[in-house]
Amino acid sequence: MNSSAQLTGHYAKKDLVNKRVVAVTNIPPKRIAEFICEVLVLGVTDSHGEIVLLESDRPVPAGARIH
């Protein structure tokens, strides 16, 4: 799946491989600029305006429902 999330402030591409984050995946693809986005990765903005990814503080199964 592709995401247009702007994560370069805190994360290198290699840091994201196999990283478990909170995301919404059952959304239709959407064009953002010249990119097709297929997943909504959730994060918050830190005091410097950079995105910090949301993660679970306990083990949860991949694909678990977000409440």
C-alpha positions as CSV (number, residue, x, y, z in Angstrom):
1,M,0.0,0.0,0.0
2,N,1.1,3.5,-0.7
3,S,0.8,6.5,1.6
4,S,1.7,10.2,1.0
5,A,2.5,10.8,4.6
6,Q,5.4,13.3,5.1
7,L,7.5,11.4,7.6
8,T,11.1,12.4,6.7
9,G,11.6,14.7,9.8
10,H,11.9,11.8,12.2
11,Y,12.1,8.6,10.0
12,A,14.4,7.3,7.3
13,K,12.8,4.8,4.9
14,K,14.9,2.0,6.5
15,D,13.4,2.9,9.9
16,L,9.9,2.3,8.7
17,V,10.4,-1.3,7.4
18,N,8.5,-3.7,9.6
19,K,7.4,-0.8,12.0
20,R,4.0,-1.3,13.4
21,V,2.0,1.9,13.4
22,V,-1.7,3.0,13.6
23,A,-3.2,3.3,10.1
24,V,-6.5,3.2,8.3
25,T,-6.5,0.8,5.3
26,N,-10.1,0.3,4.2
27,I,-10.3,3.7,2.3
28,P,-10.5,4.2,-1.4
29,P,-7.3,5.3,-3.2
30,K,-7.0,9.0,-3.4
31,R,-4.7,11.2,-5.6
32,I,-2.6,13.6,-3.5
33,A,-0.4,15.7,-5.9
34,E,1.1,13.1,-8.2
35,F,0.8,10.2,-5.8
36,I,-1.9,7.7,-5.2
37,C,-2.5,7.3,-1.5
38,E,-4.0,3.9,-0.4
39,V,-3.6,4.1,3.4
40,L,-4.0,6.8,6.1
41,V,-1.1,6.6,8.5
42,L,-1.9,8.3,11.8
43,G,0.4,10.7,13.6
44,V,0.6,13.9,15.6
45,T,2.6,17.1,15.0
46,D,5.5,17.7,17.4
47,S,6.6,21.2,18.6
48,H,8.8,21.5,15.5
49,G,6.0,20.8,13.0
50,E,7.2,17.2,12.2
51,I,5.0,14.2,12.2
52,V,5.4,11.6,15.0
53,L,3.7,8.2,14.2
54,L,1.2,6.7,16.5
55,E,2.1,3.3,17.9
56,S,0.4,0.9,20.3
57,D,2.0,0.6,23.8
58,R,1.0,-3.1,23.9
59,P,1.2,-5.9,21.4
60,V,-1.9,-6.0,19.2
61,P,-2.7,-8.1,16.1
62,A,-2.1,-6.6,12.7
63,G,-5.3,-5.3,11.3
64,A,-7.0,-4.8,14.6
65,R,-9.9,-2.4,14.7
66,I,-9.2,1.2,15.8
67,H,-11.7,2.5,18.3
